[in-house]
Amino acid sequence: MGVDLLGCIASLFIAGLAVLSGLWFRNQTKPTVALSTPITQSDLNYKFYLTPFLFGGAFLCMLVALADPYYSKEVSFNKASPLQEQGKPPPVEGIAIYLVLDQSGSMEGEVLNKGDNGKRYQTTKLKLLKGITEKFILGDDALNMQGRPNDLMGIVGFSRGAQVISPLTLDHKELVKRLKKFDIMRANDQDGTSIGYAIYKTANLILATRHFAEELIAEGKPAYTIQSYAIILVTDGVQENNPLDKGKKWRNIPIEEAAKYAADNKIRLYIINVEPEFASPKYALLRKHLEQDTALTGGQFFLAGDSRTLGEIYKEIEELEKSALPSSQLSYLQDSPVEKVQKRLQAAYFAPWLMAVAALLFLSALAVETLVFRRVP
């Protein structure tokens, strides 16, 4: 049980003083009521003691409510992982994939999109990207995508810089929730397409995850074993750094150098460009360089034109990035607790109830004054 102690003492003191003062003043003079309707001494006694009691009780409840009294206790609860909630044990091995998605202003540009019914319509590159990426994460029967329930997945957004939208997680429903809120960077000072920096930063995020997993394994603790690592970067442009980052080494790191860094750390890189104009001859040399950079890591460069093509690219990557074991044969932590026990404080606050009682007493006092003891001369 807890309260705001100082407020409670002050409230009780004021309430007590108010009630005692009211009773003292009432006792100084006997009430006299000149009415044509006869009234008994019993009625006067009820009126004299009942209404002050009701008004005083209402005032006292309001003052105590101001102290905000509450009762709290520590309770334990079991928190299951998303896979456990589906009746499945948590996987202990798989692939770690970061989806690195362009959120520069140009992603609001429109492209021609082909729907499931074969009809074409205009949509923004951002909506196209989000829709197909969601299907890649959760799976889609129409595109024959199985989803990746056993793999860690995360999202990084990039424009001028790179921001972690979601770290690597098995909670793919939460991942999709964050993907739905994913939007372009609308501030002018945050615009840009820092592809090299996004690759370099994401590679370091993967290295940090790998380091912590290795530490847990060294200590003999249960840990998720990451079989391989991949970065899937989707953009609609070429590397174009913000002028405000002039002279900053890492913000201006070339794609070739970032790709080599990923290759040195055994991270495969896939780059998908969703800008139709990028297929034109003037970008031929740049496409060749991107093909070489991704091939260096064991990955690939793709050029997408519409949703069907982008879906096919994701499907191809899904086939390339297979777990070493089929999902039906993955090993699980059989000896680990199925649920993780956590503790938290559970509190019940009394102020709303006290205010309700105060209102009830106050209304009762008014009813007694105006209806029960009222006499018409």
N, C-alpha and C positions, 0 to 999 in steps of 0.2 A: 504494500500500500504506500503510495507516495503523494505528496502535495507540495505546492509552493508554500513552504513553512512560514515565511514572513508574511505572505499575503493572507494565509489562513488565520494567523494570530490576530492580525489587524482587523480582518473581517469579523471574527468572533467577538472581538472587543467592541467594535462599532455596533454590531448587532445587539449584543447584550446591553450596551448603554442605551440604545434606542428603545428597546423593549422595556427596560426599567423606567426610563424617563416617561414613556407613554403611560405605564401603569400608575406612576406617582401622580402625574397630572390628572388622571382619571379619578383617583381617590380623593382629590382635593374638594371636589364638589359632586354632590349627588345629582344625577341627571333629572331634569323635570321636563315633561312633555305635555303641553296643553293640547289635548285632543278631545274631540267630541265623542270618539269611540272609546269605550272603556278599555283599559290596559291593565293587566295584572302585574303584581310585584315580580312574579316569576319571569314574565316577559322582559321586564326591565333588567333583571339579573342576567338573563341570557344575552341581552343586547350589550350589557355592560362588560361581560367577560368574553363572549364568543367572538365578536368582531375584532377587538384588539388582538386576540389570540391568532385569528386568521391572517390579519394584516402583518402582525409581527412574524408569524411563521413564514409568510411569503418573502418578507424582507430578509430574514435570516437565511433562507435557502439561496436567495440571489447573492448574498455576500459570501456564503461558503462556496458557491459556484465560481466566484471570482478567484478563489484560491486554486482552481483547477485540480481538484483531488483526482487521483487515479490509482488503480491497482495494477501491478505488473508482476510477471513471473517469466522465468526462462523455460522455454519449451524446446524439445527436440523434434526434428522432422526429417524425413528421408527425401532426398532429392535425387531422382533418377535421371539418367541421361536421356536424350531424345530417342535413342535406339532402345533403351530399356523400357521406355513408356510404350513402345510398340511390341514389347514382349521379346526383344532380341538382346542378347548379351553384347557388351561393347567390344568392337574389334580392337585388336592390339597391333595390327600391321596394315600398311597400305601406302598410298602415294600422297605426298603433300603438293597441292597445286594452288598457286596464287593467280587469280584473275586480275590483271592489271589493265584498267579500263580508262580510256581517254574521256576527260570531262572538260575539254577546252570548248570555247564558244562555237567553233565550227561544227560540233556534234549536233547542233540544233538545225543544221541544214537538212533539206529533204532529199530522199532518194526514192526510186521506184521499187516497190516491194511486191512480191508475189505471195498471195495468200494460199491457204490450204486448198481452196476451191479452184486454184489456178488463175484467178483474176488478179490483175495488177492494180496497185493503188499507191498513193504518195504517203510516206511516213518519215519522221525524222530519224536520223542515224542513231540517235540516243535510244529512242523507243525500240528500234530494230535490235540494237545491241542488247538491251535489257530483256526483251522477250525471249530471244534465242539463248542468252546466257542462263536464264531461269530454267529453261528446258534442259540445258546441259547439266545443271546442278541436280535437279530433281528427277530428270528422265522424261521422255515423251514417246508414247507409242507410235504416233504418226511419223516421227523422224527415226523411229527404231533406236532411241537413246535409252540406255538402261539406268542412267543416273550414276552417282558415285557415293553410295551410302557408307562405304568402308574407308573413304579417303578424307583426309584433312583438306579443307578448302578455305581460302581467305580472299578478300577483295582489297585492292589498292586502287585509288583513283588518282589520276595525274593530269596536270595542266602545266602551270609554271613550276610547281613543286609536285610532291607525291604525298598523299594522305592515306593512312590505313582506315578503310571503311569497316573492315572486320578482320581480326587476326585469324590464323588457322583454327578451324573448329570442325567438329563432327555434327554440330547443330545446324543442319542445312536449311531448316525452316527459318531460323533466325537470320541466316545468311541471306535468304531470299527477301525477308522483310527489309533488310538494310539495302538490298539491291533495288527494291521498289522505290525507296526514297532517294536513290542516287540521282544526282542532277549535275548540270554543268556549273562551272565556276563563273559567276556573273560579274564579279568585281574586275574592272579593267586591269588593275595592278596584279591580278592573279592569273591572267591569261597567258597562254604559251603551250608548247608541246615538247616537254622535256623528256623525250623517250629514253635517252641514255641514263639520265638520273633516276627515272622510275625503275628501270631494270636493275641498276646498281643498288638502290635502296631496298628493293624487294629481295634481292639476293642476300643482303645482309640480314633481313628479317628471317629468311630461311636458315641462315647460318646460326642465328641466335636460338631458333627452335631446335635445331640439330644439337647444339651445345647442351641445352637443358635436358634433352632426352638422353643424351649420352651420360650426363651426370647422374640421372635417376637410375639408369641401368648399372652404372658403376657402383652405386650404393645398394644394389640389390632390390630396388623398389620397382613395382609394376610400371611399365612405361609403354607408350605407343611406339612401335618400331616403324620408322619411315623407310620404305624400300627405295624410293627415288623421289626426286624433286623436279618440279616443272613450273615455268612461268608462261602464262598465255596472255600476251599483250595485244589488245585490240585498239586500233587508232584509225583516224581518217586522214592523217596528214604525214608530214615529214618532220624531222627534228627542227624545232623553231623555238629557241630560248628567249625568255623575256629580257628586254634590254636592261632591266633593273638588276639582273644577275650577271652583268658583264664583269669579268675578272674573278668570278667565283668558280673554282676548279670543279667541284663535284656537281654543281648545277649545270655545268656545261660539258660534262663528260660525254665523249662521242659514243654512239651506239656500238661501234666496233670494239672499243675498249671495255664497255660494260658487258658486252657479250663474251669477251675473253675472260673477264672476271667470273662470270657465271660458269663458263666451261671449266675453268681451273677448279671450281668448287663442285663440279659434277651436277650442275643444274641445267636442265634442258630448257631452251627458249623457243617459243612459238610466237610469231608475229603475224597478226591478221590485219590487213588494211581494208576498210569498208568504203573507201571513196572510189566510185566508178572511174573518175578521171585518172586515177593512179595507174590505170591499165594503158594509158596513152604512151606513144613512143618516147616522149620527152622525159619520162620517168624510168626508162629502160635501164639506165646505168644504176640508178638508185635501187631499183628492184634487185638487180644483180648483186649489189653490195649487201642488201638485207638477206638475200638467199645464202650468201657466203657466211654472214655473221651468225645466222641461226643454225646453219649446217655445222659450224664450228662447235656448237654445244650439243649436237645430236638432235636438234629440233628442225623446224621448217618455217618457211615464209609462205603465206597464203594471201590471195587477193580475192575479196568477196564483192559481189555486185548486188545481190538481193537476199532476202531472208532464206530462200531455199538454198542458195549457195553457202551462206553463212552457216546454216544448219548442217549442211553436208561437211563443211570444214570442221565444225565442232564434233561431228560424228567420227570423222577421220582421226582427230586428236584423241577422242575417247578410245578408239581402237588401238592407237599407238601407245597410249598411257594406260596399259593394263596392269593390274596387280599381278605379282608373281604367282599367286594362287587364285583359282576361281572363287567367287564370293561364297559358294556353297561349301568350300573346303578351308576357308580362312580359320586360323586358330584364334581362340578367345581366352580371356582370363577366367578360367573355371573356378579358381580358388580365391578370387577376389570378391569382396562384398558386392552384391548386386546393386545396392543403393548406398549412397554416401550420406552419412548422418551429419546433420548440421544443427546448430542451435541459434535461436534468436529470442529476443524479448517480445512478449505479447502483453499489451497494455489495454486496460478497459478504463475509459474516462467517464467520470460521473457528472461533469458539469452540465451536459444536455439534459440529463434526468432531473437534476436539481432545479434547472430553469423551468422545466415542465411542471414540477411540483409547485414551484413558486407561482407560476401563472394560474394553476388550478386553485391554490389557496386564495390568491388575490381576487379571482373571479367569484369564488365562493363568498368572500367577505362582501363584495359589492352586491351580490344577490341577497345576502342576509340583510344588509343595510336598506336596500331599495325595495325589496319585495316582501320579506317576512315581517319586518318590524315597521313597515310603513303604514301610517294611519291617515286617512283623509279627514280633515277637520269638518 
